[in-house]
């Protein structure tokens, strides 16, 4: 009986972490989050949910026999990764440009592991059990992200960033210049010298990791450059929320219901 109780403690495994979700609720408490679930045949409209609700988790999602403990991935994420996120957001909310590099490292770790767990992958467990591939992904992502400039966009007044069950996306500069279209990549490992990474951090803040301008000092990187805080204009705001919408797996998530009315309008135009 004790064994069953112990196992059930890690049965509810979030595809969108609770700690992350709560920063998209109006009072940052995880209560009253608005969602459209594209896979729900019976409820096509906007649903009001709380961060712990079943729509955000899958039973035993990361269980694997690869490790001695079948719950090892879930325990690692819950203990070592997710607990850091509140502190990261607390630091960002102070809007100090001189954010310690240690906080940036924690944020990169958060993004990396959150993307590895995303249901966008057909078999996300391979990301954790194939060590050589895992190591390569870490090195490629971190070296690319650290070599670029970091800007945090604040949402326009009385408007909020959307997020999804696959938060974060890349815009490829060369592709955008060639096609003159917004074609975001839904997975994180497209980061490179021609790519711009966006990651909604909360309802108010969206991280932008992007190349330095031509002619800037080649020695600049995330270890020696301050973060910029900039107010997003309405045009950029719409582009980034649209990019979040089209890179979701099945859930688009918002702080208030009114903005999600735009989803049907966007669908009708595409």
TORKOL-4160 file (C-alpha; in steps of 0.2 Angstrom, whole numbers, padded with zeros to 4 digits, m for minus):
270
<pt num="1" X="0000" Y="0000" Z="0000"/>
<pt num="2" X="0014" Y="0012" Z="0004"/>
<pt num="3" X="0023" Y="0008" Z="m0012"/>
<pt num="4" X="0007" Y="0012" Z="m0022"/>
<pt num="5" X="0005" Y="0028" Z="m0013"/>
<pt num="6" X="0023" Y="0033" Z="m0016"/>
<pt num="7" X="0022" Y="0029" Z="m0035"/>
<pt num="8" X="0006" Y="0039" Z="m0037"/>
<pt num="9" X="0014" Y="0054" Z="m0030"/>
<pt num="10" X="0023" Y="0056" Z="m0047"/>
<pt num="11" X="0009" Y="0050" Z="m0058"/>
<pt num="12" X="0003" Y="0067" Z="m0063"/>
<pt num="13" X="0017" Y="0073" Z="m0074"/>
<pt num="14" X="0015" Y="0091" Z="m0082"/>
<pt num="15" X="0018" Y="0094" Z="m0100"/>
<pt num="16" X="0017" Y="0112" Z="m0095"/>
<pt num="17" X="0024" Y="0115" Z="m0078"/>
<pt num="18" X="0013" Y="0122" Z="m0064"/>
<pt num="19" X="0027" Y="0134" Z="m0059"/>
<pt num="20" X="0027" Y="0141" Z="m0077"/>
<pt num="21" X="0008" Y="0141" Z="m0079"/>
<pt num="22" X="0005" Y="0152" Z="m0063"/>
<pt num="23" X="0015" Y="0166" Z="m0071"/>
<pt num="24" X="0002" Y="0167" Z="m0085"/>
<pt num="25" X="m0013" Y="0169" Z="m0073"/>
<pt num="26" X="m0019" Y="0186" Z="m0068"/>
<pt num="27" X="m0013" Y="0185" Z="m0050"/>
<pt num="28" X="0002" Y="0174" Z="m0053"/>
<pt num="29" X="m0006" Y="0160" Z="m0043"/>
<pt num="30" X="m0011" Y="0148" Z="m0056"/>
<pt num="31" X="m0030" Y="0151" Z="m0054"/>
<pt num="32" X="m0040" Y="0156" Z="m0069"/>
<pt num="33" X="m0030" Y="0152" Z="m0084"/>
<pt num="34" X="m0038" Y="0152" Z="m0101"/>
<pt num="35" X="m0035" Y="0138" Z="m0114"/>
<pt num="36" X="m0040" Y="0132" Z="m0131"/>
<pt num="37" X="m0037" Y="0114" Z="m0133"/>
<pt num="38" X="m0037" Y="0109" Z="m0152"/>
<pt num="39" X="m0038" Y="0091" Z="m0148"/>
<pt num="40" X="m0054" Y="0092" Z="m0138"/>
<pt num="41" X="m0068" Y="0087" Z="m0150"/>
<pt num="42" X="m0081" Y="0091" Z="m0137"/>
<pt num="43" X="m0076" Y="0108" Z="m0131"/>
<pt num="44" X="m0069" Y="0118" Z="m0146"/>
<pt num="45" X="m0071" Y="0135" Z="m0137"/>
<pt num="46" X="m0061" Y="0144" Z="m0123"/>
<pt num="47" X="m0059" Y="0134" Z="m0107"/>
<pt num="48" X="m0055" Y="0142" Z="m0090"/>
<pt num="49" X="m0043" Y="0131" Z="m0080"/>
<pt num="50" X="m0031" Y="0131" Z="m0065"/>
<pt num="51" X="m0013" Y="0126" Z="m0066"/>
<pt num="52" X="m0015" Y="0109" Z="m0058"/>
<pt num="53" X="m0029" Y="0103" Z="m0070"/>
<pt num="54" X="m0028" Y="0087" Z="m0080"/>
<pt num="55" X="m0027" Y="0097" Z="m0096"/>
<pt num="56" X="m0009" Y="0101" Z="m0092"/>
<pt num="57" X="m0003" Y="0084" Z="m0087"/>
<pt num="58" X="m0002" Y="0066" Z="m0094"/>
<pt num="59" X="m0001" Y="0051" Z="m0082"/>
<pt num="60" X="0017" Y="0044" Z="m0081"/>
<pt num="61" X="0022" Y="0055" Z="m0096"/>
<pt num="62" X="0041" Y="0053" Z="m0093"/>
<pt num="63" X="0042" Y="0036" Z="m0085"/>
<pt num="64" X="0055" Y="0025" Z="m0092"/>
<pt num="65" X="0064" Y="0009" Z="m0089"/>
<pt num="66" X="0081" Y="0016" Z="m0095"/>
<pt num="67" X="0085" Y="0022" Z="m0077"/>
<pt num="68" X="0084" Y="0012" Z="m0061"/>
<pt num="69" X="0070" Y="0023" Z="m0055"/>
<pt num="70" X="0056" Y="0024" Z="m0068"/>
<pt num="71" X="0051" Y="0042" Z="m0061"/>
<pt num="72" X="0069" Y="0048" Z="m0062"/>
<pt num="73" X="0066" Y="0061" Z="m0076"/>
<pt num="74" X="0050" Y="0068" Z="m0067"/>
<pt num="75" X="0059" Y="0069" Z="m0051"/>
<pt num="76" X="0074" Y="0078" Z="m0058"/>
<pt num="77" X="0063" Y="0091" Z="m0067"/>
<pt num="78" X="0052" Y="0094" Z="m0051"/>
<pt num="79" X="0067" Y="0095" Z="m0039"/>
<pt num="80" X="0081" Y="0102" Z="m0049"/>
<pt num="81" X="0073" Y="0112" Z="m0063"/>
<pt num="82" X="0056" Y="0118" Z="m0059"/>
<pt num="83" X="0060" Y="0125" Z="m0042"/>
<pt num="84" X="0072" Y="0138" Z="m0049"/>
<pt num="85" X="0059" Y="0146" Z="m0060"/>
<pt num="86" X="0050" Y="0157" Z="m0047"/>
<pt num="87" X="0067" Y="0165" Z="m0043"/>
<pt num="88" X="0071" Y="0168" Z="m0061"/>
<pt num="89" X="0055" Y="0177" Z="m0063"/>
<pt num="90" X="0057" Y="0187" Z="m0047"/>
<pt num="91" X="0074" Y="0193" Z="m0054"/>
<pt num="92" X="0067" Y="0198" Z="m0071"/>
<pt num="93" X="0053" Y="0207" Z="m0063"/>
<pt num="94" X="0066" Y="0219" Z="m0055"/>
<pt num="95" X="0070" Y="0224" Z="m0073"/>
<pt num="96" X="0089" Y="0226" Z="m0069"/>
<pt num="97" X="0099" Y="0225" Z="m0084"/>
<pt num="98" X="0114" Y="0218" Z="m0074"/>
<pt num="99" X="0106" Y="0201" Z="m0071"/>
<pt num="100" X="0119" Y="0189" Z="m0065"/>
<pt num="101" X="0125" Y="0176" Z="m0077"/>
<pt num="102" X="0121" Y="0162" Z="m0065"/>
<pt num="103" X="0102" Y="0167" Z="m0067"/>
<pt num="104" X="0105" Y="0167" Z="m0086"/>
<pt num="105" X="0112" Y="0149" Z="m0084"/>
<pt num="106" X="0097" Y="0144" Z="m0074"/>
<pt num="107" X="0085" Y="0151" Z="m0087"/>
<pt num="108" X="0094" Y="0142" Z="m0101"/>
<pt num="109" X="0093" Y="0126" Z="m0092"/>
<pt num="110" X="0074" Y="0129" Z="m0089"/>
<pt num="111" X="0071" Y="0132" Z="m0108"/>
<pt num="112" X="0082" Y="0117" Z="m0113"/>
<pt num="113" X="0073" Y="0104" Z="m0102"/>
<pt num="114" X="0056" Y="0112" Z="m0105"/>
<pt num="115" X="0058" Y="0110" Z="m0124"/>
<pt num="116" X="0065" Y="0092" Z="m0122"/>
<pt num="117" X="0049" Y="0087" Z="m0112"/>
<pt num="118" X="0038" Y="0095" Z="m0125"/>
<pt num="119" X="0024" Y="0084" Z="m0133"/>
<pt num="120" X="0030" Y="0091" Z="m0150"/>
<pt num="121" X="0043" Y="0077" Z="m0150"/>
<pt num="122" X="0036" Y="0060" Z="m0155"/>
<pt num="123" X="0046" Y="0052" Z="m0142"/>
<pt num="124" X="0053" Y="0064" Z="m0130"/>
<pt num="125" X="0061" Y="0051" Z="m0119"/>
<pt num="126" X="0074" Y="0048" Z="m0132"/>
<pt num="127" X="0080" Y="0066" Z="m0128"/>
<pt num="128" X="0085" Y="0060" Z="m0111"/>
<pt num="129" X="0091" Y="0042" Z="m0114"/>
<pt num="130" X="0102" Y="0044" Z="m0129"/>
<pt num="131" X="0117" Y="0052" Z="m0120"/>
<pt num="132" X="0128" Y="0057" Z="m0135"/>
<pt num="133" X="0113" Y="0066" Z="m0143"/>
<pt num="134" X="0108" Y="0074" Z="m0127"/>
<pt num="135" X="0126" Y="0080" Z="m0124"/>
<pt num="136" X="0127" Y="0087" Z="m0142"/>
<pt num="137" X="0110" Y="0096" Z="m0140"/>
<pt num="138" X="0116" Y="0104" Z="m0124"/>
<pt num="139" X="0132" Y="0110" Z="m0131"/>
<pt num="140" X="0124" Y="0117" Z="m0147"/>
<pt num="141" X="0110" Y="0126" Z="m0138"/>
<pt num="142" X="0121" Y="0133" Z="m0124"/>
<pt num="143" X="0135" Y="0139" Z="m0135"/>
<pt num="144" X="0123" Y="0147" Z="m0147"/>
<pt num="145" X="0112" Y="0156" Z="m0134"/>
<pt num="146" X="0127" Y="0162" Z="m0124"/>
<pt num="147" X="0135" Y="0169" Z="m0140"/>
<pt num="148" X="0120" Y="0180" Z="m0144"/>
<pt num="149" X="0112" Y="0196" Z="m0136"/>
<pt num="150" X="0098" Y="0195" Z="m0124"/>
<pt num="151" X="0083" Y="0206" Z="m0125"/>
<pt num="152" X="0067" Y="0204" Z="m0114"/>
<pt num="153" X="0051" Y="0212" Z="m0122"/>
<pt num="154" X="0038" Y="0218" Z="m0111"/>
<pt num="155" X="0020" Y="0216" Z="m0117"/>
<pt num="156" X="0011" Y="0232" Z="m0122"/>
<pt num="157" X="0000" Y="0240" Z="m0109"/>
<pt num="158" X="m0016" Y="0230" Z="m0104"/>
<pt num="159" X="m0010" Y="0215" Z="m0116"/>
<pt num="160" X="m0002" Y="0199" Z="m0112"/>
<pt num="161" X="0009" Y="0186" Z="m0120"/>
<pt num="162" X="0002" Y="0170" Z="m0124"/>
<pt num="163" X="0011" Y="0153" Z="m0121"/>
<pt num="164" X="0007" Y="0135" Z="m0126"/>
<pt num="165" X="0011" Y="0117" Z="m0123"/>
<pt num="166" X="0027" Y="0120" Z="m0133"/>
<pt num="167" X="0033" Y="0137" Z="m0127"/>
<pt num="168" X="0047" Y="0145" Z="m0137"/>
<pt num="169" X="0051" Y="0146" Z="m0155"/>
<pt num="170" X="0064" Y="0152" Z="m0168"/>
<pt num="171" X="0063" Y="0164" Z="m0182"/>
<pt num="172" X="0076" Y="0161" Z="m0196"/>
<pt num="173" X="0082" Y="0177" Z="m0203"/>
<pt num="174" X="0088" Y="0171" Z="m0220"/>
<pt num="175" X="0071" Y="0162" Z="m0222"/>
<pt num="176" X="0061" Y="0177" Z="m0217"/>
<pt num="177" X="0071" Y="0188" Z="m0229"/>
<pt num="178" X="0069" Y="0176" Z="m0243"/>
<pt num="179" X="0050" Y="0173" Z="m0241"/>
<pt num="180" X="0045" Y="0189" Z="m0232"/>
<pt num="181" X="0034" Y="0177" Z="m0222"/>
<pt num="182" X="0033" Y="0173" Z="m0203"/>
<pt num="183" X="0038" Y="0155" Z="m0202"/>
<pt num="184" X="0043" Y="0151" Z="m0184"/>
<pt num="185" X="0051" Y="0134" Z="m0181"/>
<pt num="186" X="0042" Y="0125" Z="m0166"/>
<pt num="187" X="0058" Y="0117" Z="m0158"/>
<pt num="188" X="0072" Y="0125" Z="m0149"/>
<pt num="189" X="0087" Y="0117" Z="m0158"/>
<pt num="190" X="0086" Y="0128" Z="m0173"/>
<pt num="191" X="0095" Y="0141" Z="m0164"/>
<pt num="192" X="0110" Y="0147" Z="m0173"/>
<pt num="193" X="0119" Y="0163" Z="m0181"/>
<pt num="194" X="0104" Y="0165" Z="m0192"/>
<pt num="195" X="0091" Y="0162" Z="m0180"/>
<pt num="196" X="0081" Y="0172" Z="m0167"/>
<pt num="197" X="0074" Y="0163" Z="m0151"/>
<pt num="198" X="0059" Y="0169" Z="m0143"/>
<pt num="199" X="0052" Y="0162" Z="m0126"/>
<pt num="200" X="0037" Y="0168" Z="m0117"/>
<pt num="201" X="0043" Y="0169" Z="m0099"/>
<pt num="202" X="0027" Y="0176" Z="m0091"/>
<pt num="203" X="0011" Y="0186" Z="m0096"/>
<pt num="204" X="0022" Y="0201" Z="m0096"/>
<pt num="205" X="0039" Y="0196" Z="m0102"/>
<pt num="206" X="0046" Y="0187" Z="m0117"/>
<pt num="207" X="0064" Y="0183" Z="m0119"/>
<pt num="208" X="0073" Y="0186" Z="m0136"/>
<pt num="209" X="0090" Y="0179" Z="m0140"/>
<pt num="210" X="0097" Y="0186" Z="m0156"/>
<pt num="211" X="0113" Y="0189" Z="m0165"/>
<pt num="212" X="0123" Y="0204" Z="m0162"/>
<pt num="213" X="0123" Y="0218" Z="m0176"/>
<pt num="214" X="0137" Y="0218" Z="m0189"/>
<pt num="215" X="0152" Y="0228" Z="m0183"/>
<pt num="216" X="0149" Y="0225" Z="m0164"/>
<pt num="217" X="0164" Y="0219" Z="m0154"/>
<pt num="218" X="0166" Y="0200" Z="m0158"/>
<pt num="219" X="0170" Y="0197" Z="m0139"/>
<pt num="220" X="0152" Y="0202" Z="m0134"/>
<pt num="221" X="0142" Y="0187" Z="m0127"/>
<pt num="222" X="0129" Y="0184" Z="m0113"/>
<pt num="223" X="0143" Y="0183" Z="m0100"/>
<pt num="224" X="0148" Y="0201" Z="m0102"/>
<pt num="225" X="0133" Y="0210" Z="m0110"/>
<pt num="226" X="0118" Y="0217" Z="m0100"/>
<pt num="227" X="0101" Y="0212" Z="m0104"/>
<pt num="228" X="0090" Y="0225" Z="m0113"/>
<pt num="229" X="0072" Y="0228" Z="m0107"/>
<pt num="230" X="0061" Y="0235" Z="m0121"/>
<pt num="231" X="0042" Y="0238" Z="m0123"/>
<pt num="232" X="0035" Y="0228" Z="m0138"/>
<pt num="233" X="0025" Y="0238" Z="m0150"/>
<pt num="234" X="0008" Y="0231" Z="m0156"/>
<pt num="235" X="0015" Y="0224" Z="m0172"/>
<pt num="236" X="0029" Y="0214" Z="m0164"/>
<pt num="237" X="0016" Y="0209" Z="m0150"/>
<pt num="238" X="0004" Y="0202" Z="m0163"/>
<pt num="239" X="0018" Y="0193" Z="m0173"/>
<pt num="240" X="0025" Y="0184" Z="m0157"/>
<pt num="241" X="0008" Y="0179" Z="m0151"/>
<pt num="242" X="0004" Y="0172" Z="m0168"/>
<pt num="243" X="0020" Y="0163" Z="m0168"/>
<pt num="244" X="0016" Y="0155" Z="m0152"/>
<pt num="245" X="m0001" Y="0150" Z="m0159"/>
<pt num="246" X="0005" Y="0141" Z="m0174"/>
<pt num="247" X="0019" Y="0132" Z="m0165"/>
<pt num="248" X="0008" Y="0124" Z="m0151"/>
<pt num="249" X="0005" Y="0106" Z="m0150"/>
<pt num="250" X="m0013" Y="0106" Z="m0144"/>
<pt num="251" X="m0014" Y="0120" Z="m0131"/>
<pt num="252" X="m0014" Y="0139" Z="m0133"/>
<pt num="253" X="m0014" Y="0147" Z="m0116"/>
<pt num="254" X="m0018" Y="0165" Z="m0111"/>
<pt num="255" X="m0021" Y="0176" Z="m0096"/>
<pt num="256" X="m0038" Y="0183" Z="m0101"/>
<pt num="257" X="m0051" Y="0176" Z="m0112"/>
<pt num="258" X="m0054" Y="0191" Z="m0123"/>
<pt num="259" X="m0038" Y="0189" Z="m0133"/>
<pt num="260" X="m0042" Y="0171" Z="m0137"/>
<pt num="261" X="m0057" Y="0177" Z="m0147"/>
<pt num="262" X="m0043" Y="0182" Z="m0159"/>
<pt num="263" X="m0038" Y="0164" Z="m0162"/>
<pt num="264" X="m0054" Y="0160" Z="m0173"/>
<pt num="265" X="m0051" Y="0176" Z="m0182"/>
<pt num="266" X="m0033" Y="0171" Z="m0186"/>
<pt num="267" X="m0038" Y="0154" Z="m0191"/>
<pt num="268" X="m0051" Y="0161" Z="m0203"/>
<pt num="269" X="m0037" Y="0172" Z="m0211"/>
<pt num="270" X="m0025" Y="0158" Z="m0214"/>
